[in-house]
Amino acid sequence: MPLLLVDLDDTLVDRNATFDRWTDAHPRFRFLHRLPDRWQLHRLVSRLAALYERSELSSYRLEDGVVDALQSVRRAGWLVAVTTNGNRRTQPAKIASAGLEPLVDVVVISSHEGFAKPDPRLFQLAAERAGCSLDGAWAIGDDLTQEIAGAARLSLRSIWVNPHRRPASPDVDLEATSFPEAVDLLLSVTAR
Ligand SMILES: [Mg+2]
């Protein structure tokens, strides 16, 4: 079975949308949206970080269409490994809040392993834990320097999730505006 390597943040879950949901649920912090994005905002946010992280982490949910896309790619015979760069406290809480674990085969968190994307060892470890090889594997993610560069180092093909139509890098094979669109593209180009 081929392996699909999928990023978490801003690929399966949306950090900005989560922040918006959190501020909607905490009206006294809605003014944060009106502040210019200068040092004042970051300083304020860092003061609020403890509170924010505690309650924000339980606000994560999979973006529209992600559940269907994960189910359809697995039905098509792919194993799915989520690989995420992030810290050992926040990433498991996000994954639990989003209900991701039953929908994928493997989850690998960089801080648990001691190396992070684009280090090829994270993808190699994901394949090992999924019980398959990286032959024919693809990667999907929103970050050129992480999953797209990591895939290129292993000569894997990749789909860049690029909702804001930023300029691509030479490492990008294909582009999509969302994870569900990336899965449609994957299934159409790999269909036999
Ligand atoms: Mg990401």
Boltz pocket constraint, residues with backbone or C-beta under 6 A from the ligand:
constraints:
  - pocket:
      binder: B
      contacts: [[A, 7], [A, 8], [A, 9], [A, 10], [A, 11], [A, 141], [A, 142], [A, 143]]
      max_distance: 6.0
